[in-house]
Amino acid sequence: MKYVLQVLVLAIVLLAVPNMVLAAPVGTPLVPSIDLKIGGGNGTPQETSSAIQILLILTVLSVAPAILLLMTSFTRIVIVLSFVRNALATQQMPPNQVIIALALFMTFFIMAPTIGKVNETAVQPFMQGQMTQEQAFNAAVIPFKEFMAKQTREKDLALFLEFTKAERPKTIQDIPLSALVPAYAISELKTAFQIGFMIFIPFLVIDMIIASILMGMGMMMLPPVMISLPFKILLFIMVDGWYLVVKSLLTSF
């Protein structure tokens, strides 16, 4: 987790590569030549340390998306949207790609103030050489800690702090990320399931009413889901369901 900031900086550099390519003069090679040499190293501790650091950065690069998603509002949003689809019983409508894309863009919208603070207090000073990597990392995690601490239950945080036998933190900055991130994750899961339960109730009532009517008419062989599905979609449209769901998610943060 120490190298998350370095990975973010690397991502910014990679995003800037297309602009550099477009700005290159005509006739300039777009792909630089790479010369790989095997062997020839002196085997000094400095070379070994650099190789280990590169290996660690590549490892963190593979798990960085999961780490960042657990530190944002993505978990709650994607679970609630999945609950909406399951409550409607529309199978794969909307598709997983649409749900994940909507969850990502809503996450960007909700996390914009936090990311802006990280850019202002850590990324820009680091890019300008005003901070070291350690200082930039410590400054970058503070806005994320403040965001996660507001959404984390004290019970969940106390669970991980007691398990590690850590002292009770006096401020938000004193909370270790190793305890705050999993506590925030399980708090988000509980909140998402609570919202999902409230979403299921009206659709469950419709299913029960349709099943009772079909049973009273003696049509027990007809699946109630086939009959209740159009009524659930109609109810969802009449109350402007997507607007209410998105509004509830935004206000919950």
N, C-alpha and C positions, 0 to 999 in steps of 0.2 A: 504493500500500500504506500510505501515511501516513494515509489517511482511513478505514482499516478500523475503528478504534475509534469514530470518529464515526458510522459506519454502524451499528455494534452498538448504540450509544446511541440512535440513531434508531429501531432495531427495538424496543428496550425501550419507548420512548415510544409507538410504534404499538401494542404489545401492551397498554399501559395504557389506550388509548383506549376499548375496550369497557367497562371498569370505570367510567371517567369518565362515559360515556353512561348507564349503568345508575343511577349515583348522582345524575344530574341531576334537578332538581325537575320535577314534572308541568307541562306547558305550556311548558317551556324548549325552544327550537329545538335539534334534535339536530345539524343541519348548519349550521355558521357561514356567514355570507355572505362571499363573496369578491369583491373589487373589483379588477379588472384594468385597468390603464391603460397604454396604449401611448404612448411618447414622454414628453416632459416632464422627462426626466432632464437633469442638468447635464453629464453626460459627464465627471465628475471621475474621477481615478485610483482613488479609494476605491470608487465605484460599479462601475467596470470590474473591479476586483479581486474584489469580492463576487460579481459575475456569473460570473467565471471559477471561483471556489471552488464555487459552486452547481453549475456544469457538471461540475466534477471529481468532486464528491460523487455526482451522479447517475450518472456514468460508473463510478465505483468500486462503486456500489450494484448495477449490473448484473453485475459480475464478482466481487463479494464472495463469493457462494456457491462459485464455483470455487476462489477463493483459500483459503477456509476449509476446503474439502474436501481440498485438497492438503496442508493443514497438520494434518490429523487422521488417524485410523486408518481412515477411510472407504474409501480406495483399496484397501488390502489386503483388507478384508472383502468388498467387493462383487466383487472379482476372484475370490477363493476361492469364494464362493458361486456365481458363474457357472461356474467350473470344475466344481463338484459337479454342477450341472445338465447340463453338456455330457458329463461322464463317464458319467452315468446314461443319457444319450441320451433324455431324456423330453421333447424338443422345448421347449415353453413351459411346462412344469410343474416347479417353481412359476413363476408369471408374473413378469415383470420388476418389476411394482409390489410384489409380495411381497418379492422379493430386495432391492430398493432400500430398502423400508420397514424390513426386518430389519437391513440394513446401517446405516441411519441410527440406529435405536434402540440397536444395539450400539455405534455410535460415541459416542452420548450417554453410554452407560454407561462406556465406557473413558475418555472424555475428561472425565468428571465431576470428578476431582481437579484436573486442569489448569484447567478452566473455573472451578472454585471459587477457585483461587488468583488467577486473573485478576479475578474479581469482588471478592475481598477486597483485593487490592493495587492495583487500577487503577480499576475501574468505580465502586465505592462512594466512594472518595476523590474521584474526579472529579465524581460527582453531588453530593457535599457541598461542592464548591468548594475542596477542599484541594489539588487538583492542577490544573495547566494541561493543555491538550490534549497538548502535547509530552511532558510528564512522564508523563501517564497512558498514552500510547502506548508509551513506553519501558518502563514497568512492566508493561504488558499482554503484550508480546512475550517477556518473559523466561521465563514458564512454558511457552510454546509452543516456545521455543528448547530448553529443557531436555528436553522430550518428544521433539522431532524429533531432537536430537543423539544420544539413546540408541538410536534406530532407524536412524541413518544410518551407512553404511560410510565409513571414512576415505578409501578410494579414490575414492568418488563425490564427497565433499566436496572432496578435493584437486584433482579435475578442474576444478571451477568456480573454486576459489581460484587455481589456476595460470593458468587462462584469463584471469582478470581481473588477474593479476599482483598479487594482494593479499598482504599479509603474513600469516604463519601466526598465527592467533589464539591467545592465551594462555589464554583462558577461553571458556566457552560464550557468555557475553554479548557477546564480541568478534566472534562469527561474524556476518557480514552476512546479513540475510534473503534478499537477492538470490541468494546462493550456497547457503544452507542449504535453502531450499524446493525448488528443483529437485533438489538432491542427495538430499534426503529422499524425493522422489517416485520417482526411479529406484531407490533402495534398496528402497522399498516394492514397486515393480513386480517386482524380482528375487525378493524374499521371497515374494510372492504366487504367482509362477510356480513357485518351488520347492515350495511347499505343494501347488499344483495338480498338479504332476508326481507327487508321492507319492499324491495322491488317484486319479489316473488308473490307476496300476499294477494294483490288484486288479480293476478293471473291464475293463482290457485283457486280463488273463489269462482272465477269463470269456468274453470275445468270441473269443479264440483257441481255447479249448476247444470252445465251441459250433460255431465254424466248422469245426474238425477233425472233430467228430462228424458234422456234416451232410455234409461232403465224403466221409467214410468210408461213409455210408449212401447216397451217390449223389444226395442232394437238393441239388444245386448251384444250382438255380433258386430255392430258398427263401432269402430274405435272412436272414443270421445275426442281424441286429439284432432282428428280430421275435421270435426265440426267446430271445435272451440278455437282452432287456429285463426280463421277469418275474423271471429269476434274479438280475439285478443289483439290482432293487428289493427282492427277498426278502433278499439279503445285506445291503443297506443297512439294512433294518428290523431284522434279527436282531442286528446289531452296534450298533444305536442310532446310526446314522450322523450325524444332525443334532446329537446331543449331543456326539459326538466331534469333529465339525468345529468347532462353536462353542467347545468347551473348548480345542481346539488354538489357535484364534484368540485367545482371551482370554489364554492362557498365553504366547503368542508376544509379547505386549506387556509 
